[in-house]
Amino acid sequence: MSRRKKTINVMLVVAMLAVLITFVTPIGSQTVQAASGAFVKGINMNGNAVTVDGNQWVSYSTALSSGFSTTAGKTYNNSITWVPATDSGTNTMLNTVIYQSGGSFTMNQTLANGSYDVYFYLTENYKDNYRSEDIKLEGTTVATGVGKLTKNTWAKYGPYKVTVSDGSLSMDFVRVSGDPQIAGLAIFESGTGGGSSEGLVAFPGAEGYGKNTTGGRGGAVYEVTNLNSSGTGSFGAAISASGPRTIVFRVSGTITGNYDIKNGDITIAGQTAPGDGITIKGRLSINADNIIIRHIRVRNDPVANPDGDALGGRFHKNIIIDHVSASWSTDEVLSLYHNDYTTVQWSLIAEALPKGTTDDHRFGAIWGNNYGTWHHNLIADNASRNPRWASGSGYNDYRNNVLYNWQYQSSYGGEAQQVGDSRFTFSTINMVANYYKPGPATEAAVARRIVEPTARSTDDKGSWYVSGNYVEGYPDVTADNWKGVDGSDYIKLSTPWNAMPINQQSPQDAYTAVLDKSGASLKRDKVDVDIIDGVRNGTGKYGNNGIISNPSDVGGWPTLNSAPAPVDSDHDGMPDNWETAHNLNPNNASDRNNKDAVGYTMLELYLSSLSN
């Protein structure tokens, strides 16, 4: 056989093996392929929380209480400076391992159904080429004979692509020789669909775990040209379309109907409405991934929907809600829970209504998403659930929010386990630097309350960090926030879980900023103006000290005046004069998706210019 033919045959064998087992050469000899999606979870086996490759990994003990399990029966700690040299966080992680003496072991991690990239970190601390193992994901072998390392070296294997369809990722480490072990596990979204775009935020000012949502970036433009509930040029038609898309408004006013976002990769750009803006008289439901919603109002119609949220969704990922005003629900005003990678920021959640023909309910929100950020929101004039934390909330960071005039309950919930659903097995919640202002409807017994965690049993308690919150009128609670945490159904954390940071303010500064900017604040309608005035002045103008029973109590849906839309000859979402000023062609719709040096499309730059 010629040398050339032999080389070609070897290349074919290598290519076939790559298809069969998706094996990537470990770091140290060649570069490991980078994961293309958002970071989901990292576990430091037998170790403490640590930062690896810029991502915050959880400790082994936290992992074991948050959906991870293993049959590995042994643990070991080292104090080695590993080769090849790496950063201190990774080196620390590599020094703690779990293993099985003389046998195989399994690991399982609860995950939302979807596609993932999985990496494993292995070390050798005993002798050259001592241990070797095969790896299976979901019962399929993805790597064979990994781990034959020289003493005091390490390797990172992956990404191995896997699809989870039953809410849990199974991992098998099958002994070939020695004692199979693992130092670290990292899981990322596979990045095969819409969602996070690491490093490029959804828009300037997007923060938290939903900040990398891409929405309709790079897609089509749908113009809303009328206030009809359906048909050509309607909001309903734009919502029902598929594919990446941005919805822009050529009209202001109130749109009546219940709308369900079933097709993701969408940006709803309410800031484009000329005049007084857009109100949805009805419901808006999120039933898809990769959603950006900005600068609209959603005010439920209790006659059409006697038992429903104004805005909400479950079981999805990559969602950011920004500068939205929601009210008049007959279930909760804004409920977003059991999702992944979400942010609700600078929004106004107020004036919940009773359910159906009853005189109770009037609930603000159910929140709790795994890796959920909630910041700079105003929650006002709701009887309870301000918010209620979902059972099995996951990791949530709640800070710089303002709560006003709760009636008989501020915040509660946060049980560890969602009954009957093994996907949601823990709640870990930071409540930091929020502002609590009791109002005229607030009952005296709960005026000092920050939160009342609940649990169904002793092993159903969530973990809570509560610090730096300001409770107006209660300096003792402000000085020691745990005096405002009622009951005993919680695990008290002495330090917060290491959440993605936001531009945090003091509670007092956040109070001022939230009242100035929250909700659909580019042009506030009468409803929001009255709510904000009530908070500023400590009053409850309508209903029973601010707790209302019907939209008519506050005057109903205000008239929203429209204005002429700017000329947009090519219907690409950008006005002609803006395109000309930015060296674009007003007659070439495709230039909306040209990108700047950072990566934003021209359309995104225009949309951001409207809301800065």
PAVEXKE-751230 format. One record per residue (C-alpha): x, y, z. Coordinates in steps of 0.05 Angstrom, whole numbers, padded with zeros to 5 digits, always signed. Layout:
XYZ/...
//
This chain:
+00000+00000+00000/+00026+00069-00018/+00040+00119+00037/-00013+00165+00008/-00067+00111+00009/-00048+00090+00079/-00055+00163+00102/-00124+00169+00070/-00147+00104+00103/-00124+00127+00171/-00161+00193+00162/-00224+00155+00145/-00218+00112+00207/-00209+00174+00250/-00269+00207+00218/-00312+00145+00230/-00291+00142+00302/-00309+00215+00311/-00378+00202+00285/-00387+00140+00328/-00363+00165+00396/-00355+00241+00388/-00289+00238+00425/-00248+00301+00431/-00174+00298+00449/-00161+00320+00521/-00132+00387+00537/-00057+00386+00546/-00044+00353+00478/-00094+00391+00435/-00146+00444+00447/-00214+00418+00468/-00272+00442+00425/-00309+00497+00461/-00382+00490+00481/-00427+00534+00438/-00485+00544+00486/-00498+00574+00554/-00467+00546+00617/-00516+00503+00656/-00479+00472+00714/-00410+00453+00739/-00397+00406+00798/-00333+00404+00838/-00332+00331+00859/-00319+00325+00934/-00300+00398+00936/-00325+00468+00950/-00356+00519+00903/-00304+00544+00854/-00297+00585+00791/-00273+00546+00730/-00265+00579+00661/-00304+00639+00686/-00364+00598+00707/-00387+00588+00779/-00388+00514+00797/-00427+00488+00857/-00398+00449+00914/-00407+00374+00918/-00453+00380+00978/-00496+00431+00941/-00499+00386+00880/-00523+00327+00922/-00581+00369+00946/-00598+00397+00878/-00613+00339+00832/-00545+00303+00829/-00532+00232+00853/-00477+00180+00845/-00459+00109+00864/-00386+00126+00870/-00367+00104+00940/-00299+00136+00951/-00271+00207+00955/-00201+00234+00956/-00168+00302+00966/-00100+00320+00936/-00053+00379+00942/-00019+00374+00874/+00002+00429+00825/-00024+00396+00763/+00008+00390+00694/-00007+00423+00647/-00009+00485+00690/-00076+00518+00697/-00111+00574+00737/-00120+00568+00812/-00194+00554+00808/-00186+00496+00761/-00126+00469+00800/-00167+00471+00864/-00223+00433+00830/-00175+00380+00803/-00151+00365+00874/-00217+00335+00897/-00245+00272+00865/-00296+00217+00872/-00280+00146+00851/-00300+00073+00856/-00249+00024+00881/-00241-00033+00831/-00309-00023+00797/-00355+00020+00755/-00402+00075+00779/-00458+00119+00754/-00479+00192+00761/-00546+00225+00749/-00565+00299+00743/-00635+00326+00735/-00639+00371+00674/-00693+00403+00631/-00705+00363+00568/-00660+00388+00512/-00591+00380+00480/-00527+00390+00519/-00451+00390+00513/-00419+00352+00571/-00346+00355+00595/-00309+00312+00645/-00245+00328+00683/-00200+00269+00702/-00134+00266+00739/-00080+00216+00756/-00048+00220+00825/-00023+00149+00834/+00022+00124+00778/+00029+00128+00703/-00028+00099+00662/-00061+00069+00723/-00134+00080+00709/-00177+00076+00647/-00252+00080+00636/-00307+00081+00584/-00360+00135+00588/-00434+00127+00571/-00486+00181+00567/-00559+00161+00568/-00536+00089+00557/-00494+00105+00495/-00418+00098+00495/-00388+00166+00478/-00315+00153+00497/-00271+00091+00507/-00207+00082+00545/-00203+00153+00573/-00159+00169+00632/-00093+00135+00616/-00052+00193+00642/+00017+00202+00670/+00024+00216+00744/+00005+00287+00766/-00028+00305+00700/-00100+00320+00683/-00146+00320+00622/-00211+00352+00601/-00254+00307+00557/-00311+00333+00513/-00356+00360+00490/-00399+00298+00486/-00466+00316+00457/-00528+00286+00489/-00603+00295+00487/-00643+00291+00551/-00715+00270+00542/-00736+00245+00611/-00714+00302+00656/-00649+00268+00678/-00579+00258+00649/-00550+00189+00664/-00474+00180+00662/-00438+00114+00668/-00364+00106+00682/-00345+00034+00663/-00280+00007+00691/-00227-00015+00642/-00170-00014+00691/-00152+00016+00759/-00204+00056+00797/-00249+00100+00754/-00254+00171+00779/-00276+00241+00762/-00255+00309+00789/-00305+00354+00753/-00368+00356+00710/-00389+00415+00667/-00454+00418+00628/-00472+00469+00574/-00530+00478+00527/-00509+00449+00461/-00523+00514+00425/-00557+00480+00366/-00618+00524+00371/-00637+00595+00392/-00618+00621+00459/-00557+00649+00493/-00502+00683+00454/-00445+00684+00504/-00415+00754+00514/-00466+00794+00474/-00524+00817+00516/-00595+00820+00489/-00592+00896+00490/-00553+00949+00528/-00578+00947+00599/-00597+00873+00599/-00572+00840+00662/-00575+00774+00698/-00586+00704+00673/-00631+00723+00615/-00584+00776+00589/-00555+00734+00533/-00622+00718+00502/-00619+00731+00427/-00693+00736+00412/-00705+00753+00339/-00634+00775+00325/-00616+00767+00251/-00687+00747+00231/-00748+00776+00197/-00787+00839+00215/-00862+00838+00227/-00897+00905+00227/-00960+00915+00269/-00999+00965+00229/-01067+00961+00262/-01100+00944+00329/-01139+00884+00303/-01133+00820+00343/-01116+00778+00281/-01105+00783+00207/-01054+00818+00163/-01014+00871+00200/-01039+00849+00269/-01002+00832+00332/-01034+00763+00330/-01005+00748+00262/-00935+00769+00284/-00939+00727+00347/-00963+00666+00308/-00907+00670+00256/-00846+00624+00261/-00772+00634+00255/-00728+00689+00285/-00767+00754+00282/-00774+00823+00312/-00842+00854+00321/-00844+00929+00311/-00905+00974+00318/-00928+01026+00267/-00987+01045+00312/-01002+01058+00385/-01064+01037+00423/-01099+00980+00458/-01100+00911+00426/-01154+00863+00452/-01141+00789+00455/-01106+00731+00488/-01039+00715+00456/-00995+00654+00463/-00923+00655+00441/-00914+00584+00415/-00857+00598+00367/-00794+00625+00399/-00735+00667+00375/-00776+00730+00381/-00765+00803+00402/-00826+00845+00419/-00802+00917+00412/-00857+00958+00444/-00811+01019+00444/-00824+01027+00369/-00898+01045+00378/-00908+01118+00358/-00948+01158+00409/-00972+01130+00475/-00949+01059+00466/-00982+00991+00466/-01028+00956+00515/-01052+00885+00508/-01123+00881+00536/-01120+00807+00553/-01066+00756+00567/-00996+00743+00539/-00970+00673+00550/-00899+00648+00539/-00895+00577+00512/-00829+00578+00475/-00755+00592+00484/-00712+00652+00469/-00760+00710+00483/-00747+00785+00491/-00807+00827+00512/-00797+00902+00522/-00837+00965+00534/-00909+00941+00531/-00967+00937+00579/-01008+00874+00591/-01073+00889+00627/-01118+00829+00634/-01193+00832+00620/-01227+00797+00678/-01292+00789+00640/-01257+00750+00584/-01208+00716+00632/-01238+00705+00701/-01182+00657+00721/-01115+00674+00689/-01048+00709+00692/-01036+00773+00655/-00966+00751+00633/-00930+00686+00647/-00900+00620+00625/-00868+00555+00649/-00819+00502+00626/-00778+00545+00577/-00710+00579+00575/-00674+00643+00554/-00726+00696+00570/-00718+00769+00588/-00776+00815+00606/-00757+00889+00609/-00798+00951+00623/-00865+00916+00621/-00926+00938+00660/-00973+00882+00679/-01038+00886+00719/-01110+00863+00731/-01098+00788+00732/-01148+00740+00762/-01094+00689+00780/-01025+00722+00785/-01004+00785+00750/-00936+00760+00725/-00918+00688+00738/-00854+00660+00708/-00829+00597+00741/-00796+00529+00727/-00759+00560+00669/-00683+00567+00659/-00639+00628+00647/-00688+00685+00657/-00689+00758+00676/-00747+00802+00696/-00723+00873+00704/-00750+00944+00709/-00822+00919+00706/-00885+00938+00744/-00930+00884+00773/-00992+00913+00806/-01066+00914+00821/-01084+00840+00820/-01159+00825+00818/-01202+00773+00852/-01213+00707+00817/-01279+00696+00782/-01339+00714+00825/-01299+00709+00890/-01273+00766+00932/-01204+00736+00944/-01140+00718+00908/-01110+00784+00882/-01041+00753+00875/-00979+00787+00848/-00932+00732+00822/-00904+00662+00825/-00830+00666+00811/-00773+00616+00813/-00731+00597+00753/-00666+00558+00754/-00616+00614+00745/-00667+00669+00750/-00652+00743+00761/-00705+00791+00787/-00683+00863+00795/-00709+00934+00796/-00782+00915+00793/-00841+00949+00828/-00892+00902+00860/-00951+00942+00887/-01023+00937+00911/-01030+00861+00912/-01059+00823+00970/-01008+00767+00970/-00955+00730+00929/-00907+00787+00924/-00878+00740+00900/-00894+00669+00920/-00831+00629+00907/-00845+00564+00869/-00832+00496+00898/-00766+00473+00868/-00748+00544+00846/-00675+00528+00833/-00623+00584+00838/-00655+00654+00842/-00626+00722+00855/-00675+00776+00876/-00648+00846+00890/-00662+00920+00883/-00737+00909+00877/-00790+00953+00910/-00851+00923+00946/-00909+00968+00966/-00977+00960+00999/-00981+00884+01005/-01044+00867+01043/-01038+00803+01083/-00974+00771+01056/-00910+00797+01027/-00868+00739+01000/-00870+00665+01017/-00859+00594+00990/-00793+00566+00965/-00804+00494+00984/-00749+00448+00959/-00790+00399+00919/-00844+00409+00867/-00892+00352+00886/-00896+00299+00832/-00841+00329+00788/-00770+00304+00798/-00741+00360+00754/-00750+00412+00809/-00716+00389+00873/-00686+00450+00907/-00696+00524+00921/-00637+00570+00935/-00656+00643+00938/-00618+00708+00950/-00661+00767+00973/-00614+00826+00976/-00620+00902+00978/-00694+00907+00965/-00740+00963+00990/-00803+00945+01030/-00855+01000+01041/-00919+00980+01078/-00980+01018+01052/-01049+01035+01078/-01076+00965+01061/-01018+00928+01094/-01040+00890+01156/-01001+00907+01219/-00981+00834+01231/-00943+00830+01166/-00918+00901+01157/-00848+00882+01181/-00846+00817+01140/-00794+00808+01086/-00811+00735+01072/-00844+00674+01104/-00811+00612+01075/-00855+00549+01074/-00842+00475+01071/-00885+00412+01071/-00837+00372+01114/-00770+00378+01149/-00733+00354+01086/-00772+00402+01041/-00738+00467+01064/-00708+00516+01015/-00643+00553+01027/-00646+00628+01037/-00598+00686+01041/-00632+00750+01064/-00590+00812+01075/-00585+00887+01062/-00660+00897+01054/-00692+00962+01077/-00760+00957+01112/-00791+01026+01119/-00815+01040+01190/-00778+00981+01220/-00705+00999+01234/-00694+00936+01275/-00712+00893+01215/-00670+00936+01169/-00611+00926+01216/-00623+00851+01222/-00662+00824+01164/-00673+00756+01196/-00722+00791+01243/-00765+00799+01181/-00761+00726+01161/-00819+00690+01194/-00827+00618+01213/-00774+00563+01215/-00786+00527+01149/-00721+00547+01117/-00646+00534+01115/-00609+00598+01134/-00549+00613+01090/-00492+00654+01120/-00468+00673+01050/-00506+00683+00985/-00501+00634+00929/-00453+00664+00878/-00503+00694+00829/-00487+00732+00766/-00478+00804+00789/-00521+00863+00767/-00508+00937+00774/-00532+00936+00846/-00554+00999+00883/-00570+01013+00955/-00644+00998+00971/-00657+01073+00977/-00625+01089+00910/-00662+01030+00878/-00727+01057+00906/-00717+01123+00870/-00694+01091+00805/-00751+01041+00803/-00804+01095+00814/-00772+01136+00759/-00761+01082+00707/-00800+01017+00719/-00855+00991+00675/-00872+01017+00605/-00842+01083+00625/-00824+01114+00558/-00894+01143+00563/-00932+01122+00624/-01007+01114+00620/-01055+01139+00674/-01056+01070+00708/-00981+01070+00720/-00979+01143+00738/-01031+01132+00793/-00994+01070+00819/-00927+01107+00822/-00960+01168+00856/-00990+01121+00908/-00921+01091+00923/-00888+01159+00928/-00941+01187+00974/-00956+01125+01014/-01029+01125+00993/-01080+01078+00962/-01125+01121+00919/-01173+01068+00893/-01213+01009+00920/-01198+00987+00991/-01136+01028+01005/-01106+01010+00938/-01131+00938+00934/-01180+00938+00876/-01234+00891+00851/-01245+00913+00778/-01209+00954+00725/-01267+01004+00729/-01244+01020+00800/-01185+01058+00769/-01220+01082+00706/-01208+01022+00661/-01162+01019+00601/-01138+01089+00584/-01144+01116+00514/-01075+01112+00481/-01064+01162+00425/-01023+01143+00365/-00978+01187+00322/-00953+01183+00251/-00901+01127+00244/-00834+01148+00215/-00824+01133+00141/-00794+01065+00130/-00790+01052+00055/-00762+00982+00058/-00802+00959+00118/-00741+00935+00155/-00760+00965+00222/-00712+01024+00215/-00736+01093+00192/-00706+01122+00129/-00675+01181+00164/-00641+01137+00215/-00614+01091+00160/-00587+01151+00121/-00554+01179+00183/-00520+01112+00194/-00497+01101+00123/-00550+01047+00108/-00595+01042+00047/-00668+01060+00061/-00688+01016+00002/-00650+00953+00023/-00686+00914+00077/-00630+00864+00085/-00582+00915+00115/-00622+00911+00180/-00581+00849+00195/-00513+00880+00181/-00473+00877+00245/-00429+00927+00280/-00361+00910+00307/-00391+00884+00372/-00441+00838+00339/-00507+00876+00344/-00549+00882+00281/-00567+00950+00254/-00639+00938+00274/-00618+00923+00346/-00578+00988+00348/-00639+01027+00325/-00684+00993+00376/-00634+01009+00431/-00632+01082+00410/-00707+01087+00425/-00701+01063+00497/-00636+01092+00521/
//
